[in-house]
């Protein structure tokens, strides 16, 4: 079995993952600020979301690799294959669903940079993948929180991973609200509630930013779990 980082120690991959999420979530929060969009224009604002989604994908890939490496070895060999199917393993499931969600965000934000899209194309190529990505993040963060809560002992402090999980669930809910509010009305091509959509993205970005910053803090030795399972974004 690949070694899981012990309490009080961060690996190089942990730090890279945290910083990638910090940059990605910061860009999402920045892009949702109305004054920023007014200052740089809609095209550059859309590019900000796209670049942020790329950082999310890089971080999610590292977390997926960590989940794969943590799976039980087959025989006497370590498991290094990328294409692994282990849906019963909560760590793997959370990482795989999260990675899929970031890819949907890549597709959505890339299409959002295109100009003169019709209402139908905007709904199909921007809103739908954004909604799918938001659902994937919500499922992934919920699974990660459940995984982090296993083995908790009454009266003992919660682990850093569990605290991050709670924050990320809140961020995923905010992203989901943003996706619902961003629904494109077919008859007019307008966003259903642009203000609420921006607010949801901003709050979600701040939640993920907070969780990513916490990832840089070593796990407390008083935590209820002796090992970190790889915190979610």
C-alpha positions as CSV (number, residue, x, y, z in Angstrom):
1,X,0.0,0.0,0.0
2,X,1.3,3.5,-0.9
3,X,2.1,5.4,2.2
4,X,-0.5,8.0,3.3
5,X,1.0,11.3,4.7
6,X,1.1,11.0,8.4
7,X,-0.2,13.7,10.8
8,X,1.8,16.8,11.0
9,X,3.6,16.3,7.6
10,X,2.8,17.7,4.2
11,X,4.2,16.2,1.0
12,X,5.3,18.2,-2.0
13,X,2.1,17.0,-3.8
14,X,0.0,18.3,-0.9
15,X,1.5,21.8,-1.2
16,X,1.2,21.8,-5.0
17,X,-2.4,20.8,-4.7
18,X,-3.2,23.4,-2.1
19,X,-1.5,26.2,-4.1
20,X,-3.2,25.2,-7.3
21,X,-6.6,25.3,-5.6
22,X,-5.7,28.6,-4.0
23,X,-5.0,30.2,-7.3
24,X,-8.0,28.7,-9.1
25,X,-10.5,29.6,-6.4
26,X,-9.0,33.1,-6.2
27,X,-9.5,33.6,-9.9
28,X,-13.1,32.4,-9.6
29,X,-13.9,34.7,-6.8
30,X,-12.2,37.6,-8.6
31,X,-14.2,36.9,-11.8
32,X,-17.4,37.1,-9.9
33,X,-16.8,40.6,-8.6
34,X,-18.9,43.0,-10.7
35,X,-16.3,45.8,-10.5
36,X,-13.7,43.5,-12.0
37,X,-15.9,42.6,-15.0
38,X,-16.7,46.3,-15.6
39,X,-13.0,47.2,-15.4
40,X,-11.5,44.5,-17.7
41,X,-14.5,43.7,-19.9
42,X,-16.6,40.5,-20.3
43,X,-14.1,38.8,-22.6
44,X,-11.2,39.0,-20.2
45,X,-13.5,38.2,-17.2
46,X,-14.5,35.0,-19.0
47,X,-10.9,34.2,-19.6
48,X,-10.3,34.6,-15.8
49,X,-12.8,31.9,-15.1
50,X,-11.3,29.7,-17.8
51,X,-7.7,30.0,-16.4
52,X,-9.1,29.4,-12.9
53,X,-10.8,26.2,-14.1
54,X,-7.5,25.0,-15.5
55,X,-5.8,25.4,-12.1
56,X,-8.8,23.5,-10.5
57,X,-8.2,20.7,-13.0
58,X,-4.5,20.4,-12.3
59,X,-5.2,20.3,-8.5
60,X,-8.0,17.8,-9.0
61,X,-5.7,15.6,-11.0
62,X,-3.1,15.6,-8.3
63,X,-5.7,14.6,-5.7
64,X,-7.0,11.8,-8.0
65,X,-3.5,10.5,-8.3
66,X,-3.1,10.6,-4.5
67,X,-6.3,8.6,-4.2
68,X,-5.1,6.1,-6.8
69,X,-1.8,5.7,-5.0
70,X,-3.5,5.1,-1.7
71,X,-5.5,2.2,-3.0
72,X,-4.5,-1.3,-1.8
73,X,-1.7,-2.8,-3.9
74,X,-2.5,-5.7,-6.2
75,X,-0.4,-8.6,-5.1
76,X,3.1,-7.5,-4.1
77,X,3.2,-4.5,-6.5
78,X,2.1,-0.9,-6.0
79,X,-0.8,0.4,-8.1
80,X,0.3,3.1,-10.4
81,X,-2.2,2.8,-13.3
82,X,-4.2,6.0,-14.0
83,X,-7.3,4.1,-15.2
84,X,-8.5,2.5,-12.0
85,X,-12.1,1.6,-11.2
86,X,-12.7,1.6,-7.4
87,X,-16.1,3.2,-6.7
88,X,-16.4,1.5,-3.3
89,X,-13.3,3.4,-2.1
90,X,-14.7,6.8,-1.0
91,X,-11.4,8.6,-1.5
92,X,-11.1,7.4,-5.1
93,X,-14.8,8.1,-5.8
94,X,-14.5,11.7,-4.5
95,X,-11.4,12.3,-6.5
96,X,-12.7,10.9,-9.7
97,X,-16.0,12.8,-9.5
98,X,-14.2,16.0,-8.7
99,X,-11.9,15.6,-11.6
100,X,-14.9,15.1,-13.9
101,X,-16.5,18.2,-12.5
102,X,-13.4,20.3,-13.2
103,X,-13.4,19.1,-16.8
104,X,-17.0,20.2,-17.2
105,X,-15.9,23.6,-15.8
106,X,-13.1,23.7,-18.4
107,X,-15.6,23.1,-21.2
108,X,-18.2,25.6,-19.8
109,X,-15.7,28.4,-19.2
110,X,-14.0,27.9,-22.6
111,X,-17.3,28.2,-24.4
112,X,-18.2,31.3,-22.4
113,X,-15.3,33.1,-24.1
114,X,-16.9,32.7,-27.5
115,X,-18.8,35.7,-28.8
116,X,-22.2,35.8,-30.4
117,X,-23.5,32.5,-29.1
118,X,-27.2,32.0,-29.6
119,X,-29.4,31.4,-26.6
120,X,-29.7,27.7,-27.5
121,X,-25.9,27.3,-27.8
122,X,-25.3,29.2,-24.6
123,X,-27.7,26.9,-22.8
124,X,-26.1,23.7,-24.3
125,X,-22.4,24.6,-24.3
126,X,-22.1,26.9,-21.3
127,X,-24.9,26.4,-18.8
128,X,-25.3,22.6,-19.1
129,X,-21.6,21.7,-18.5
130,X,-21.5,24.3,-15.7
131,X,-24.5,22.7,-14.0
132,X,-23.0,19.3,-14.4
133,X,-19.7,20.5,-13.0
134,X,-21.6,22.0,-10.0
135,X,-23.4,18.7,-9.4
136,X,-20.2,16.8,-9.6
137,X,-18.5,19.1,-7.0
138,X,-21.5,18.7,-4.7
139,X,-21.4,14.9,-4.9
140,X,-17.6,14.8,-4.6
141,X,-17.5,17.1,-1.6
142,X,-20.2,15.1,0.1
143,X,-18.4,11.9,-0.4
144,X,-15.1,13.4,0.8
145,X,-16.8,14.7,3.9
146,X,-18.3,11.3,4.7
147,X,-14.8,9.7,4.1
148,X,-13.2,12.2,6.4
149,X,-15.8,11.6,9.1
150,X,-15.2,7.9,9.3
151,X,-13.4,6.7,12.4
152,X,-14.3,9.9,14.4
153,X,-14.2,9.4,18.1
154,X,-16.6,11.2,20.4
155,X,-14.9,13.9,22.5
156,X,-11.9,14.1,20.2
157,X,-11.2,17.1,18.0
158,X,-12.3,16.8,14.3
159,X,-9.5,16.3,11.8
160,X,-8.4,19.1,9.5
161,X,-9.6,17.1,6.6
162,X,-13.1,17.0,8.0
163,X,-13.1,20.7,8.6
164,X,-12.0,21.3,5.1
165,X,-14.8,19.0,3.9
166,X,-17.4,21.0,5.6
167,X,-16.1,24.2,4.1
168,X,-16.0,22.6,0.6
169,X,-19.6,21.3,0.9
170,X,-20.6,24.9,1.6
171,X,-18.7,26.0,-1.4
172,X,-20.2,23.4,-3.6
173,X,-23.7,24.4,-2.5
174,X,-22.8,28.0,-3.4
175,X,-21.6,26.9,-6.8
176,X,-24.9,24.9,-7.3
177,X,-26.9,28.0,-6.5
178,X,-24.8,30.0,-8.9
179,X,-25.5,27.4,-11.7
180,X,-29.2,27.5,-11.1
181,X,-29.3,31.2,-11.1
182,X,-27.3,31.3,-14.3
183,X,-29.9,29.4,-16.3
184,X,-30.3,30.9,-19.7
185,X,-33.9,31.9,-20.5
186,X,-34.6,30.5,-24.0
187,X,-37.0,33.2,-25.2
188,X,-34.6,36.1,-24.4
189,X,-31.2,34.6,-24.0
190,X,-30.8,36.4,-20.6
191,X,-29.5,34.9,-17.5
192,X,-32.2,34.2,-15.0
193,X,-30.5,36.0,-12.0
194,X,-27.1,37.3,-12.8
195,X,-26.6,38.9,-9.4
196,X,-27.3,35.7,-7.5
197,X,-25.2,33.7,-9.9
198,X,-22.2,36.0,-9.3
199,X,-22.8,35.9,-5.6
200,X,-22.9,32.1,-5.5
201,X,-19.6,32.0,-7.5
202,X,-18.0,34.5,-5.3
203,X,-19.0,32.8,-2.0
204,X,-18.1,29.4,-3.5
205,X,-14.7,30.7,-4.5
206,X,-14.0,32.0,-1.1
207,X,-15.1,28.7,0.5
208,X,-12.7,26.7,-1.7
209,X,-10.0,29.3,-1.1
210,X,-10.4,28.9,2.7
211,X,-10.3,25.1,2.4
212,X,-7.2,25.3,0.2
213,X,-5.4,27.5,2.7
214,X,-6.2,25.1,5.5
215,X,-4.6,22.3,3.4
216,X,-1.3,24.1,4.0
217,X,-1.7,23.6,7.8
218,X,-0.3,20.4,9.2
219,X,-2.8,18.0,10.7
220,X,-3.1,18.3,14.4
221,X,-1.7,15.3,16.4
222,X,-4.8,15.5,18.6
223,X,-7.1,14.8,15.6
224,X,-9.4,11.8,15.7
225,X,-7.8,10.2,12.7
226,X,-4.1,9.3,12.7
227,X,-3.6,9.9,9.0
228,X,-4.7,12.4,6.4
229,X,-6.8,11.0,3.5
230,X,-6.0,13.8,1.1
231,X,-8.2,16.8,1.6
232,X,-10.7,17.8,-1.0
233,X,-10.4,21.3,-2.7
